[in-house]
Amino acid sequence: MTPVSESYAGALFGAAESLGLVQTVADELRAVNDLLKQCGEYFKNPRVPAEEKAALLREHLADKVDPLTLEFTTLMLQRQYFKHLPAAVERFRRKSEQYSGAVTVSLRIPYEPDSETLEQLRGRLAAAGLIPAASAEKAKFQVSLDEKIIGGFIARSGGYQIDASLNTMLIKLRHQERYGAQ
């Protein structure tokens, strides 16, 4: 099951990306999150109706943030997911860093790759979702040679990993032979 913060951050990121507002929204969300930390007790108070809280947010943020950021914040408040806002902001921040080109891929490979091989890997990693397609060209590789990998590669970025090493493929094949295809 997908956490609430991840669902909301993903939806917001998609909207911000389509409007060309990824960096703007990322900056505004940090500021909104800081403001809400200062007024946290008010927004956590169950006796204050959600509409009253939303009206207060709209009043204070309307001229300071993009309407997308404001609507996202009030939507989370109205749906009583406000406690998930800090996690959603963090997830959005990570996505925006990858989107902006700050992607670094830790790559373990058994040989020194040439530029053509790295370009093929960029495409493969973007297709697999490890690198956002928009920033695949800007992705930087930290290549480390690993003689234990006899073929293929292991790539890590942003907490995700693709293990396309020959060793792992052989282990999966042995597992399928022993226990049948699952």
Backbone bond lengths (Angstrom), bond angles and torsions (degrees), N, CA, C in turn:
res aa  C-N    CA-C-N  psi(-1)  N-CA   C-N-CA  omega(-1)  CA-C   N-CA-C  phi
1 M - - - 1.440 - - 1.532 108.84 -
2 T 1.313 116.30 136.04 1.454 122.20 -177.60 1.526 110.11 -81.56
3 P 1.336 117.15 131.13 1.463 119.37 177.68 1.538 111.27 -62.07
4 V 1.312 115.93 149.78 1.464 122.17 -179.97 1.525 110.28 -55.32
5 S 1.316 115.94 -44.61 1.470 119.58 -176.97 1.523 111.34 -61.72
6 E 1.318 117.24 -37.93 1.458 120.30 -179.74 1.522 111.11 -69.50
7 S 1.327 117.01 -41.57 1.469 120.97 178.61 1.521 111.23 -61.62
8 Y 1.319 115.91 -47.94 1.463 119.96 -178.40 1.534 111.50 -68.12
9 A 1.321 116.97 -40.99 1.467 120.07 178.53 1.525 110.65 -63.52
10 G 1.335 116.34 -40.48 1.466 120.26 178.79 1.517 112.27 -64.42
11 A 1.335 116.70 -43.00 1.460 120.66 178.64 1.532 111.04 -64.77
12 L 1.323 116.18 -43.42 1.459 119.96 178.42 1.523 111.02 -64.16
13 F 1.330 116.26 -41.23 1.464 119.25 -179.62 1.530 110.58 -62.43
14 G 1.335 116.29 -43.16 1.465 119.41 178.47 1.524 111.83 -59.99
15 A 1.327 116.41 -43.39 1.470 120.26 178.88 1.529 110.94 -66.11
16 A 1.328 116.69 -44.78 1.465 120.59 -179.54 1.528 111.20 -64.38
17 E 1.326 116.36 -39.23 1.468 120.24 179.16 1.528 110.68 -64.22
18 S 1.331 117.33 -43.52 1.464 119.96 -178.79 1.524 111.93 -66.81
19 L 1.331 117.46 -26.87 1.465 121.74 178.76 1.528 113.11 -93.76
20 G 1.330 116.98 -4.38 1.460 120.75 -178.09 1.520 113.26 71.89
21 L 1.340 116.51 32.24 1.462 120.95 -175.56 1.525 113.80 -118.24
22 V 1.304 118.35 21.86 1.466 120.80 -173.64 1.520 111.58 -57.49
23 Q 1.313 118.21 -51.80 1.467 120.33 -177.10 1.518 111.58 -68.98
24 T 1.319 116.93 -38.46 1.473 121.14 178.33 1.517 110.62 -60.04
25 V 1.331 116.51 -49.81 1.461 120.99 -178.94 1.527 110.51 -64.33
26 A 1.326 117.49 -39.86 1.469 120.34 179.11 1.529 110.70 -59.73
27 D 1.318 117.04 -45.24 1.470 120.90 179.10 1.529 111.11 -65.35
28 E 1.327 116.56 -43.04 1.458 120.35 -178.77 1.525 111.78 -66.81
29 L 1.327 116.85 -38.42 1.469 119.53 179.66 1.521 111.53 -62.76
30 R 1.314 116.93 -37.87 1.466 119.47 176.84 1.530 110.32 -61.90
31 A 1.327 115.87 -43.68 1.467 120.72 -179.89 1.532 110.84 -65.97
32 V 1.339 117.18 -41.70 1.463 121.16 178.32 1.525 109.93 -63.62
33 N 1.313 115.94 -43.63 1.466 120.59 179.51 1.528 110.78 -60.74
34 D 1.322 117.14 -42.00 1.469 120.67 177.65 1.534 111.27 -64.05
35 L 1.333 116.38 -42.03 1.465 120.36 178.36 1.531 110.72 -61.79
36 L 1.314 116.24 -42.26 1.457 120.09 -177.53 1.523 112.02 -70.20
37 K 1.315 117.10 -27.43 1.468 119.61 174.91 1.527 110.26 -65.18
38 Q 1.327 115.57 -37.37 1.457 120.21 179.67 1.529 111.90 -69.12
39 C 1.324 116.67 -34.02 1.472 121.52 -177.99 1.528 110.88 -108.93
40 G 1.301 117.15 24.45 1.457 122.46 -172.71 1.506 115.47 -55.37
41 E 1.320 117.13 -41.53 1.468 119.90 -176.81 1.530 111.49 -62.96
42 Y 1.311 116.28 -38.70 1.465 119.89 179.14 1.531 110.19 -62.83
43 F 1.333 116.77 -46.24 1.460 120.32 -176.38 1.528 112.89 -74.39
44 K 1.326 117.10 -20.64 1.460 120.83 176.98 1.530 112.52 -85.59
45 N 1.318 117.07 -15.16 1.460 122.15 -175.35 1.532 110.29 -67.32
46 P 1.336 117.98 116.32 1.467 120.22 -178.33 1.534 113.18 -71.59
47 R 1.312 117.40 -15.07 1.470 120.33 -179.70 1.524 112.32 -78.80
48 V 1.316 116.77 -19.72 1.465 120.35 178.60 1.528 107.27 -86.99
49 P 1.334 117.69 121.38 1.465 120.47 -178.99 1.534 111.81 -60.74
50 A 1.322 115.53 146.71 1.464 121.44 -178.54 1.527 111.28 -59.04
51 E 1.324 117.83 -37.82 1.466 120.40 179.32 1.522 111.89 -63.93
52 E 1.318 117.31 -36.41 1.464 121.22 177.84 1.528 110.03 -65.77
53 K 1.319 115.84 -41.57 1.474 120.45 178.17 1.526 110.03 -64.85
54 A 1.344 116.51 -43.62 1.466 120.62 179.81 1.528 111.05 -63.29
55 A 1.337 116.99 -40.59 1.465 120.57 178.55 1.526 110.69 -62.53
56 L 1.323 116.28 -40.24 1.458 120.35 178.43 1.540 110.63 -64.40
57 L 1.323 116.32 -42.95 1.467 119.61 177.39 1.525 110.77 -60.82
58 R 1.316 116.38 -47.49 1.468 119.63 -179.37 1.528 110.93 -60.15
59 E 1.320 116.19 -41.53 1.466 120.95 -178.82 1.535 111.11 -62.39
60 H 1.335 116.61 -43.04 1.467 119.66 -175.35 1.527 113.98 -85.30
61 L 1.322 117.30 -23.71 1.462 119.10 -174.27 1.526 114.61 -108.73
62 A 1.318 118.29 -11.78 1.462 121.72 -172.59 1.528 113.75 -51.83
63 D 1.315 117.55 -43.50 1.464 120.09 -177.50 1.528 112.74 -94.84
64 K 1.337 117.35 2.28 1.468 120.29 -176.33 1.522 113.68 -108.64
65 V 1.334 117.47 -20.76 1.465 120.11 -177.17 1.525 110.31 -132.08
66 D 1.301 115.75 161.62 1.456 122.71 176.35 1.534 109.03 -64.64
67 P 1.325 118.29 146.46 1.467 120.44 179.06 1.534 113.20 -55.36
68 L 1.309 118.13 -31.92 1.470 120.85 178.62 1.528 111.05 -62.77
69 T 1.318 116.39 -45.05 1.470 121.15 178.67 1.525 110.29 -64.36
70 L 1.307 116.01 -42.41 1.468 120.43 -179.23 1.529 111.25 -64.88
71 E 1.317 117.20 -45.15 1.468 120.56 -179.33 1.527 111.44 -66.59
72 F 1.316 116.48 -37.65 1.469 119.88 177.07 1.527 110.24 -61.55
73 T 1.311 116.24 -46.84 1.463 121.02 -178.15 1.528 111.01 -63.76
74 T 1.320 117.27 -46.33 1.462 119.72 -179.57 1.525 111.54 -68.78
75 L 1.313 117.62 -33.09 1.467 120.25 177.16 1.526 110.80 -63.13
76 M 1.320 116.62 -44.97 1.463 119.40 177.80 1.525 110.79 -62.99
77 L 1.308 116.71 -36.82 1.460 121.02 178.64 1.533 110.87 -66.29
78 Q 1.322 116.55 -47.25 1.462 120.95 -177.54 1.530 112.67 -66.74
79 R 1.306 116.00 -32.28 1.470 119.44 -179.92 1.528 112.08 -86.97
80 Q 1.302 116.60 6.60 1.459 124.17 179.01 1.531 112.88 61.63
81 Y 1.324 115.83 35.17 1.462 122.41 175.25 1.519 110.52 -109.31
82 F 1.311 116.06 18.05 1.447 120.78 -175.04 1.518 112.88 -59.43
83 K 1.329 116.83 -32.50 1.460 119.94 179.40 1.534 111.65 -65.06
84 H 1.328 116.41 -17.71 1.467 120.77 179.50 1.532 112.48 -90.60
85 L 1.327 116.87 -2.75 1.466 119.79 -176.62 1.530 113.12 -59.20
86 P 1.341 120.59 -46.13 1.478 118.59 179.69 1.534 112.83 -58.33
87 A 1.328 117.51 -39.91 1.467 120.17 178.79 1.528 110.72 -68.66
88 A 1.334 117.43 -37.87 1.466 120.95 177.83 1.526 110.49 -65.37
89 V 1.334 116.55 -39.98 1.471 120.90 177.57 1.526 110.00 -62.01
90 E 1.329 117.14 -42.93 1.465 121.13 179.82 1.528 110.99 -64.75
91 R 1.313 117.17 -43.51 1.469 120.41 178.62 1.524 110.41 -64.14
92 F 1.325 117.00 -41.53 1.466 120.38 177.98 1.523 110.00 -63.26
93 R 1.335 116.77 -41.28 1.472 121.11 179.28 1.526 110.52 -58.59
94 R 1.343 116.29 -45.59 1.470 119.51 179.81 1.526 111.42 -61.54
95 K 1.323 115.51 -44.23 1.463 119.30 179.19 1.528 110.79 -63.11
96 S 1.320 117.05 -40.26 1.458 119.91 -178.32 1.521 111.46 -68.42
97 E 1.331 117.36 -33.93 1.467 119.80 176.81 1.521 110.51 -65.34
98 Q 1.313 116.68 -41.83 1.462 119.55 177.45 1.523 109.89 -65.18
99 Y 1.323 116.19 -41.90 1.460 121.65 -178.37 1.524 111.37 -63.23
100 S 1.321 115.88 -37.83 1.458 119.71 -176.07 1.523 113.08 -75.95
101 G 1.305 117.34 -3.76 1.448 120.07 177.41 1.505 113.67 102.14
102 A 1.317 118.38 5.76 1.456 121.66 -179.79 1.527 110.90 -85.58
103 V 1.323 116.41 35.89 1.457 121.32 -176.68 1.524 109.88 -90.46
104 T 1.307 115.48 127.07 1.460 120.81 173.67 1.514 107.25 -121.78
105 V 1.304 115.70 128.62 1.457 121.34 179.98 1.517 108.25 -109.55
106 S 1.314 115.23 122.32 1.458 120.61 174.76 1.523 106.28 -85.49
107 L 1.304 116.35 117.87 1.462 121.88 -172.05 1.520 110.30 -119.90
108 R 1.322 115.96 119.78 1.466 121.21 174.10 1.516 107.35 -104.59
109 I 1.309 115.46 125.03 1.457 121.56 -173.94 1.531 108.10 -146.08
110 P 1.340 119.06 150.76 1.469 120.12 -174.74 1.531 115.33 -80.77
111 Y 1.330 118.09 -3.57 1.462 120.79 -177.90 1.521 109.28 -147.39
112 E 1.303 116.61 167.81 1.470 120.77 178.91 1.531 108.17 -79.48
113 P 1.358 117.68 113.73 1.466 119.76 -175.79 1.523 112.46 -77.29
114 D 1.334 115.23 146.71 1.464 119.49 174.75 1.531 108.84 -88.30
115 S 1.304 117.24 173.87 1.471 120.68 -174.81 1.530 111.96 -65.30
116 E 1.325 117.84 -33.55 1.473 120.53 178.95 1.535 110.61 -65.97
117 T 1.323 116.39 -40.98 1.468 120.87 177.70 1.519 110.77 -63.58
118 L 1.336 117.14 -42.47 1.463 120.50 178.41 1.532 111.41 -63.56
119 E 1.322 117.65 -37.86 1.463 120.50 177.80 1.529 110.74 -65.24
120 Q 1.329 117.10 -39.64 1.470 120.43 176.88 1.522 110.02 -64.53
121 L 1.324 116.50 -40.14 1.463 120.49 178.19 1.526 111.46 -64.63
122 R 1.321 117.04 -40.07 1.467 120.37 177.13 1.529 110.23 -55.77
123 G 1.305 115.62 -48.06 1.465 120.68 179.83 1.514 111.81 -62.28
124 R 1.310 116.45 -43.11 1.470 120.53 -179.58 1.526 111.41 -66.19
125 L 1.331 117.22 -41.73 1.457 121.09 179.70 1.529 111.46 -69.30
126 A 1.320 117.51 -35.33 1.468 120.57 176.35 1.526 110.06 -67.35
127 A 1.337 116.68 -41.48 1.465 120.38 178.80 1.525 111.47 -64.33
128 A 1.335 116.78 -32.99 1.467 121.31 -179.82 1.527 111.98 -83.19
129 G 1.332 117.53 -6.78 1.458 120.98 177.80 1.519 115.02 86.65
130 L 1.322 118.19 5.67 1.459 120.17 178.38 1.529 110.32 -73.14
131 I 1.324 116.33 -34.43 1.461 122.82 176.94 1.530 106.78 -117.98
132 P 1.328 119.63 129.72 1.465 119.73 174.92 1.525 109.78 -60.62
133 A 1.315 117.25 135.45 1.459 121.49 -176.35 1.526 112.00 -55.64
134 A 1.333 116.85 -34.69 1.468 120.94 -178.05 1.521 112.68 -65.70
135 S 1.321 117.82 -25.92 1.465 119.59 -177.39 1.525 112.93 -116.49
136 A 1.321 117.49 14.95 1.463 120.59 -177.75 1.533 111.98 -61.08
137 E 1.333 117.11 -38.31 1.463 119.74 -178.71 1.526 112.28 -67.01
138 K 1.343 116.37 -29.09 1.456 120.82 -177.42 1.525 112.97 -89.17
139 A 1.326 116.89 -7.25 1.464 120.11 -176.24 1.528 110.30 -61.74
140 K 1.320 114.30 138.94 1.464 120.59 178.80 1.518 108.16 -107.34
141 F 1.318 115.58 140.11 1.451 120.62 178.60 1.518 110.26 -103.73
142 Q 1.315 115.56 132.89 1.459 121.46 168.42 1.527 104.84 -103.93
143 V 1.306 115.75 98.70 1.459 121.13 -174.26 1.515 109.80 -89.49
144 S 1.323 115.44 129.34 1.462 120.00 172.01 1.524 107.80 -127.48
145 L 1.302 114.36 131.37 1.464 119.67 -179.73 1.518 108.83 -78.51
146 D 1.321 115.62 133.73 1.460 121.85 -178.95 1.517 107.93 -135.21
147 E 1.317 115.69 105.32 1.468 120.46 -176.65 1.524 112.80 -69.89
148 K 1.350 117.53 -14.67 1.460 120.46 177.67 1.526 111.14 -70.78
149 I 1.328 115.37 -24.47 1.463 119.97 176.91 1.520 106.79 -86.20
150 I 1.321 116.69 110.44 1.466 119.06 -175.56 1.523 112.26 -85.45
151 G 1.312 117.12 -9.61 1.455 122.10 177.68 1.518 108.92 -173.35
152 G 1.328 116.78 158.92 1.452 120.40 -179.78 1.519 112.02 81.72
153 F 1.326 116.06 -152.89 1.468 120.79 -178.20 1.520 109.49 -160.09
154 I 1.331 114.42 165.85 1.461 122.83 169.96 1.523 105.57 -129.05
155 A 1.327 116.32 123.28 1.464 121.38 -178.66 1.524 109.49 -121.22
156 R 1.343 116.01 137.80 1.467 122.15 177.82 1.523 108.82 -130.69
157 S 1.340 114.53 139.71 1.459 119.85 175.93 1.517 108.57 -161.94
158 G 1.318 116.53 133.17 1.450 121.60 174.97 1.519 114.87 55.82
159 G 1.306 117.33 34.58 1.457 120.34 177.73 1.520 114.10 85.81
160 Y 1.317 117.52 1.15 1.456 121.41 178.71 1.515 109.61 -111.93
161 Q 1.321 116.18 157.25 1.458 120.69 -178.70 1.519 109.89 -140.62
162 I 1.323 115.42 141.62 1.455 122.26 169.13 1.515 105.97 -119.42
163 D 1.311 115.77 119.63 1.461 121.25 178.73 1.519 107.73 -108.39
164 A 1.317 115.25 97.57 1.457 121.33 178.88 1.524 109.24 -111.43
165 S 1.339 115.54 35.58 1.456 119.31 179.56 1.522 109.83 -82.94
166 L 1.308 115.59 152.87 1.453 121.52 179.99 1.526 110.73 -62.21
167 N 1.317 117.57 -38.06 1.461 122.32 179.08 1.533 111.02 -57.94
168 T 1.327 116.85 -47.27 1.463 120.81 179.73 1.524 111.33 -65.51
169 M 1.312 116.38 -38.62 1.472 119.74 177.68 1.524 110.86 -62.26
170 L 1.331 116.90 -40.55 1.465 120.77 178.39 1.530 111.47 -65.90
171 I 1.322 116.88 -39.89 1.469 120.77 177.66 1.529 110.02 -62.19
172 K 1.315 117.71 -43.78 1.465 121.06 178.66 1.523 110.98 -63.58
173 L 1.312 116.55 -39.43 1.466 121.00 179.01 1.530 110.67 -64.35
174 R 1.345 116.61 -44.10 1.472 119.91 177.28 1.520 111.05 -61.52
175 H 1.318 116.56 -40.84 1.461 121.64 -179.85 1.540 110.07 -62.63
176 Q 1.306 116.95 -42.15 1.461 120.78 178.89 1.516 111.74 -65.77
177 E 1.341 116.52 -38.81 1.468 120.15 178.04 1.517 111.24 -64.04
178 R 1.326 117.04 -42.12 1.458 121.11 -178.44 1.524 113.47 -71.35
179 Y 1.308 115.85 -45.71 1.450 119.83 -170.51 1.523 114.16 -110.16
180 G 1.304 116.90 1.67 1.453 120.77 -179.18 1.513 111.27 80.13
181 A 1.310 115.87 160.16 1.465 120.56 -179.88 1.509 110.15 -67.32
182 Q 1.319 116.20 132.68 1.472 120.45 -178.68 1.491 110.52 -120.52
